[in-house]
Amino acid sequence: MLTAARLRDELGVPGMSYETVMRFRDKERMKERLREKGLRVPYSFRVRNRKETLEAAKTIGYPLIIKPIAGAGSADTYRVNDDAELERVLKLTGHVAEASCEEFVEGDEFTYDTICIDGKPVYENVAQYLPRPLEARSHEWISPIIITVSDLSQPMIAPGIKFGRQCLKALGMGTGFTHMEWYRKANGEIVFGEVGCRPGGAHLVDQMNYTSDIDLFREWARSAVWKSFEADARRKYNVAIVFKRAMGQGRITRIEGQREFHAKYGPWICTDQLLPVGTRRRDWKQTLVSDGFVVVRHPEWAEAKRMAEDAAMNIRMYAQ
């Protein structure tokens, strides 16, 4: 039985009402509530079978996204560009009991992460996905990058933070960690993606810690227990994490470019956790962490991005 206590334990939101937890857990309910508050969300329909999906696709138009209502990350999530692709995706998602058929929003994708106390963000973070998660999940050769942003006041970021605060207020956020995703279209319009009452996955909290040299796990606990946030959260660095995927299957046989990378960027490398030679490689479709990762940081955004792209292009892992 799905009780309020079980939901709170699952989502890590102590003291939050059943109704609020449910609003954060159900993606379509979440969008409906935000839409009622006048906030921009993707046009979408809840679908349970082929007929409903075809009707929704006809109303929304292409391109669109099919993704599970109760999903995480980009699992079982597909971009659909035409009728033929929709038929293919319907076969791939036949095991999904309930899905969202929604508008595909063209634009850059960011996160908005917070620790809140009684609905007020006492810590905020923004990170950018390079490329967007759906694209990264569609091509094995891509080394996905996520970069936290040190300067949250810059014009391209500030509107997303304002929008994120409005979303949390509309959803009745209480005390806890939140992880939201949002899009910035070419015309500057901000569009909601989704939000959960939980920390971001794939070492995003570690990135945030490296951004300010703090321990957000401790501050999260302090906020939940004592309604207090005490860390000095001044943002010093842009922090990039690069997830690597080995070429081939089986066990890692060699890694190229790792030593050279350390020689070039040693002082800026936070951690290097690539799988060692001899380790069996992971299923890249089941985990964003893939076959390990490298974290770098720098006070300048462009330099952090350049180092991350160097790792993405020039560190190569092989398996057989």
N, C-alpha and C positions, 0 to 999 in steps of 0.2 A: 504494500500500500504506500502511495506517495504522500507522505505527511509533510507538514510545514517544517518540522524539525529535521526530517531527512533532506529536504530541499536546502535548508540553510546549511546543513553540514556539507552537502554536495557542492554548494556554490561558495562556501566560505564567507557567509554574511551573518554573523551572530547578531541576534536582536532585531532582525528585520522581519516585517510582517509577511505572512503567507502571500498576500495579494501583490506586494512589491516584488518578492522573489519570483512569483509566477510571471510578472510583466517582463522581468529580465530573462527568464528561461525560454519563453515562447517568442520566437523571432517575429512571427506575424502579429501577435498581440502587441508586441513592442512597437512595430511600425504603425499599427492602427492607432495606438495612443499618441505617438509623436505626430502623426498626421492630423489628429484631432486638435493638437496644440499649434498647428500651422507650421510645423517643421518639415523640411524637404526630405522625403524618403523615396526610394525607388518605387515606381508603380509596380504592384505585385498582386498575386492571387495565391491563395492556399489551394493546392491541388492534391487529389488522392488517387486519381486514375487517369487513363489515357484520354478519355473524353474531356475531363476537366482541364487537362493540360493543353489539349488542342484548342479549346475555347479560350483559355487564358492567353495563349500565344497569338491567336488571331486578334485579340483585343489590344495586347501590348505592342506587338510588332517586333521585328528582328532589328538588331541582335538582342538576345535575352539570356538570362541565367536560370538554370535549373539547379536547386540545391536543397538538401534536407531541412525540414523544420527544426529537427533536433540534431543538428550536426555541429562539428567543430572544425576549424581550419578550412581547408578546401576539399575535404573528403566528399566524394560523390557529387562534386560540383562541376558543372559544365557550361561553357558558353555555347550558344546555339545561334547560327547565322541564317539558317533557312529550313524549309520543311524536311529535306532529306536528313539534315543533322539532327533535327528534333526526333525523327523516327529512330535514329541510331541511339540517341541519348535515352529515349524511353525504354529501350531494351536494356541499356546499361544500368538504369536506375529502377528496374522492376522490383527490386527487393526493398526499396524505400517506401515505407508506409504512407508518409505524408511529406510533401515537398512545397517549396515556394517557387513559383514561376514569376520572374521579375525582370524589369527593365535592366539592361546592361548599361552601366554608367561609364562613359568614356572619361578618363582623367587620371591624375596621379592619386595614389592611395597612401594614406597615412594612418597612424594610430593616435588616439588620445587616451592616455592612461592617467589614472588618479588614485590617490588615497583620500577618502572622504571621511569627515567626522560630522555626523548629523546633517548630511547632505551637502556640506561645504567642502570643496576640494582644498586640502592642505598641502598636497603635492600634485604637480601636473607634469606630464611628459608628452612629447610628440616624437614619433619616429616615422621614417618613410620607407616603404617597401620598394626595392629595385631588383627585378621588375615587380609588377603586381603578383600576389600569391597565386592567382589562377594561372597566369602564364608560366610561373616558375614550376608549378605542379604539372604542367602539360608537357614539359621538355626536360628530359633527364640530363642533357648536357649543360643546362644552366646552373651556375653557382649563385643561389639567391643571396641577396644582401639586404640587411635592415640597418638603417642609420638613425640614431637618436639625434635630435636637433638641440644644440646648446642655446641658441638665441630664439626664445619663444615669442619675442615681440616683433619679429620681422613680418612684413605685410602678407606674405603668402601663408603664414602659419596662424597669425592672430585670429582671423575669422573662424578657423576650424576650432580653436580653443573656445571662443565665445559660443559657437554652435554646440560644442560638446557639453559645456556647462548648462545650456538650455535643455539639452536632451536629458541630462541627469536630473534636473529639476522636474521636468515633465514626467519622468518615470518614478519620482518619489524616492530617490536614492537616500540611503541612511548612512551607516558607517561601514567602511570596508574598501577593498581594492576594486577598481573597474578597469576594463580594457575595451575601448571602442575603436572601430575602424570607420574612416570617412574618406570621401573623394573630393578632389578639387578639379572641377572641369576647366577646360581651356578658357572659358569666359569668366572664370573666377567664382562661379556658383559652387557652394558647398552642399554636398549630398551625404546623408547618413548611410552607413553600411550596416553595422550591427554593434551591440554592446553586451558585455557579460559582467556579472558581479564576481570577478576573479582577476588574478594577475594575468598578463599576457604570457603565452608559452614560449618555447624555443629560446630560453635564456634571455628574454627581453628584460626581466627584472635585473639580471646581472648587468646588462647594458646600462640600465638606468643607474645602478650603483656605481659603475665606472664613470658615468657622466658627472657625478657630483662627489665621488669618493665617500659614499654613505652606505648604510645597510638598511634597505627598505623592508626587508623581512622583519627586522626588529621594530622598525617604525610602524609597520602594519599591525603587529601584535600590540604595540603600545597604544595605537589609535583605538583598536578594538576593545582593549581591557580598560584603559585609563582615559580614553578620549583626549590623547595628547600626542603631538608630533614634535619631536625635539631636535631632529637632525638639521645641520646647516646644509640646505638643499640648493645652494648656489650652483649654477650649471657651468662647469669648467671646460667640458670637452664635447665634441661630437664623437659618438662611439658607434663603430660599424662592426657588425658580425657577418662573416662570410661562411656559408654552409657549402661544404665540398661533397661532390659525388664522384666516386671512382668510376673509371671506364672499365667495362668488363664485369664478369660475375665471379663469385667465389671468394677467395681470400685476397687481401691486399698484398701485392707482390713488390711494389716499389712506389716511392713518392719522389717526384721531381720538383725542384724549385723551392723547397721548404727552407733549406739552409741559406740560399741566396736571399730569400725574403727576410729572414731573421737578420742577415748581415746588413741589409738596407734599412730596415725599420725597427731594429731591436728596441730602442727606448719607447717606441709608441705601441708596442705589442702588449696587450693585456694578458692574453692567454692563447695557447695553441693546443687544441685538443683533437687533432686529427687521429683517426684510428691508426695504431702502429702496424707495421708490416707483419703479416701472419694472421691478422684478425679478419674474420669473415665480414664482408661488407653488409650493410643494412639494406632493407627494402626501402628505396627512396620515396616510394609512394605512400609509405606508412608513417614516415617521420620526417619533419623538416630538417632535423638535426643531421640526417643522412649519415655520411661517413666521417663526420667530425666538423670542426669549425675553428676559425681563427677570429679573434677580436682585436681590433686596433682602435686607437683614439687620437684625436688631435684638436687643438683649439680652433682650427679653421675647418669649416665644412668641406671645402673643395679638396683639402689635403686628406682628410679622413676618407672621402669618397675615392680619391685617387689610389690610396693605399689598398682600399677594399677591392677596387677593380683590378689592381695588380695581383692580389691574391686569387681573385676569381679567374683571371686569365692565365697566370703563370705558375701557380701551384697545381700540379697534376698528380692524381692518384690512379693507380692501375690495379686491376684485380683479374684473377683467372682461377 
